[in-house]
Amino acid sequence: MQCKCYRQKLCKLLWIRASAICL
């Protein structure tokens, strides 16, 4: 599970929300 949309810092803090926004 990697976050490329949002920054890594933000993703680590709320990767769940970032993932939803990324999708």
Secondary structure, 3 states (H helix, E strand, C coil): CCCCCCCHHHHHHHHHHHHHHHC
